[in-house]
Amino acid sequence: MSQPSYPSRLRVILLCLAFAHCAAPAQTVDVAATVVIHRPAEKSVANTSANVVVWLTPLDNSVVPVPQPAQHHFTLVQKDKMFHPHLLVVPVGSSVDFPNLDPFFHNVFSLFNGKRFDLGLYEGHSHRAVRFDREGVSYIFCNIHPDMGAVIVSLNTPYYAVSTADGVIRLKDVPQGRYRVHLWAENVGLQSLSAMSREVQIDAQANQLGTFNLQGSAEITAHHKNKFGEDYAPVPKDPY
């Protein structure tokens, strides 16, 4: 039985090495950061550094492979004239259900840069859904009840985390490579958030993003118009 030629053996070795390289799991690290939101003294409230979203978008092929975020079904409940939860982070392409668990009508809408929609009036104990098919931040309101507000952040990357009450952020299992850091925080101006964005190299020696100091500004969810761009009518004193 003849032995394989040297070129043939070389090709086999190279193929085996290439397969081993592709099959080897990407080295990952846990990335940490801290967020501090500074607000005017008269607007200081507890846990002001909670619910800040930080995410990383890969900049080149150094992050291999980049897994696509799994699309899921999420729920944003309307109950007692409130949205639950107040903040929801979803992968792009996900569907969000808006069940009305109150015994009266709601009209959920969003006119911001994430997903623009208007679900119209629908009665208690019914529901409607929206597919969030683009990246962005959607401020969610009810056209009947001005105090109702929530936020949905839809992302194209699986590398994100939400800050805890003390402003701590931990992104788990991030592959080493080059990224751009992005932040979103409610009631912080877009210019302030954009100023925090920067390129970073993530590896075992560089996994600390430092502290992000943000300045609180206008309260978007507290001062908004209805879906027609007009002020809300005075809310009558009735069960609705």
N, C-alpha and C positions, 0 to 999 in steps of 0.2 A: 504494500500500500504506500503510495507516494506521499511525501510530506508537503504541506502547503508551502508555496513559494514565499520568499521574504516579503515582497510587496503585499501579498494576500494577508500574511500575518500582521503586517503593519496596519493595514486597513482595519482588521478586526480589533487591534489594540486601540486605535484611534476612536473607533465606534464605541468601544466599551468605556473609554475615558469620557467621551462626549455624553453618553447615557448617564454615567455616574454623576457628571456635573449637572445635568438637567434634573436628575432625580433627587439630588441633595437638597434638603430643605434650606430655604433662605434663612440666614441668621437674622434674628429679630431682637429688639431691645424694648424695654418699657421706657417711655418718655414722660418726664414730669415737668410741670410748670405751676405757677401760682398767679392768680388774678386778684387785683385789688381795685375796687371801684370807689372813687372818691366822689362824694355827693355834698351839696350845700348842707350846712348844719340843720337847716329847717326841714330838709327832706330826708334826714338820716333815718333809716329803718334797719331792723335786724336782718342779718343774712344778705347784705347788699352785694356780696360777691358770689352768690350762688347763681346757678343756671346760666353760666357763660359757656358758649360752645367754642371749642378750639379744634380745628381740623388741619390735616396735612395733605397737600396734593403733590404727587410725584412730579419731578421736573424733567427726568430723562430716563433712559433705559437702565440706570443703575439700580432701580427697584424692579426686580424680576422674580416671579411674575407679579403683576398688579391685579389682585383678585377684584372682581366686580362685586359691589355691594349686593347682597341678596335682597330681592324685592319681597316685601311682606305686606300683610294687611294689618293696619293699625286702627285704633279707635280713639276718637275725641268726643267724650260724652258731654251732653248738655243736661245739667241737673241743678236744681235750685238756682236758676239764672246764673250759672257759672259753667265754664269749660273745665273739664278734667281729663288729662293734666293741663297745666297752663303752658308748658313747653313740651314739644314733641319733635324729635329728630328722626328723620326717615330717609332711607336710600331713595334716590331718584327712580321713578317707575312704580313706587309703592302706592297702594290704595289706602285712603283714610276714610273710615266710616264715621258719620256724624249722627248718632242716635239721639233723638229728643226724648229724654226720660221725664220731662216735666208735663204737667197736665194742661199745657197751653201751647200756643204756636211759637216757633222761632223762625228766624230767617238768617241763616249763616252766609257770610260773604267775605271775600278778600279782594282788595283792589291794589295790592302791592306787587313788588317785582318777582315774587316767587311763583305763585299760581293764582291767576285772576279767575274768580268764579262767583256765582250768585246762585244759591240753592233755592231761593224763593221761600215762600211761606210753607211750612209743613207742620202738621199737628203733633200733639204729644203721642209718645209711644210709636212713632214711625221713625224712619231713618233715611238718609241719603249719603252717597259716597262720592269721593273725588279722587282721581288719579293724579299724583304729583309727578309730572313728566319732565320737569326741568329743575335745575339747581337754583336755589334762591331761598329767601326768607319771606314767608307769608304771614302777615298779621291777620288774625281771624276775628271777626266781630259778628254781632247780631244786629240786624237792622231795626229790631224792636226794643232791645234792652241795651242801653249805652254802656252799662257797667260790665258787660260781658266782653272778655278779650282773651285771646290765646295766640301762640306763635308756633308755626311749623317751619322747621329748617330742613330742607331737602338737599342731600349731598350726593356727589358722585364718587366719593372716596370712603373706604371703610375705616380710615384712620382718623377717628374723632373721639372726643370725650366731652363731658359736661362737668363743670366745676361743682364741687361740694359747697356746703354752706360757708366754709372757711376759705373758699377760693382755691382749693387744691384741685389740680387736674392731673390725671394719669391716663396716658394712651398706651394700651397694652399691645404687645407683639407687633411692633412696627419694624418692617424690614429696613436694614441699613441702606442709606442712599441719600440723594438730594431731594429736598421738599421745599414747598412754600407754605408758610404758616398763615392761617386765616383765623380771625376771631369774629364772633358775634355776641353782643350783649344787649339786652333790652334797655332802651332809653339811653343809649350811648350813641353819639353822633357818628355818621358814616365816615367822616374825615378822621375822627379819632381812631376808629377801628381800622381804617385803611393804613394809618400811620404805623400800626402795630405789625402789619404784614411784612415778612422778610423771607429771604432764602436761608435755609439751614442744611447742614450736613448731619445726618443722624448715624451714629455708630456707637460702639460700646463705650468709647471715651467721651462722646458728645451726645448725651441723652437728656440734658437739662436745658429747657427753654428759658429759664429765668423767671422774672416777675413782670407781668404786664400791668402797668398802672393806667387805669382808664378814668376819664372824667365823665360823671353822669351829667345828662343834659335833659332835653325835653322828654316828657313822659308820653310816648306815642300812644300806648294803649289807653291812657287816661284822657287824652285830648284828641279825639278823632271825630270825623264826620260820618254821616250815614252813607249808604251805598249810592246816594244821589249827589254826594259832595256837599250836603247841607247839614246844619245843626240839627240835633235830635229835638223832637218836640218834648215838652215837659211830660215826665212820666206820671200818669194818673195814679192816685192812691187806690189801687184795686189789687186783686190777687195776681195780676199779671205784671 
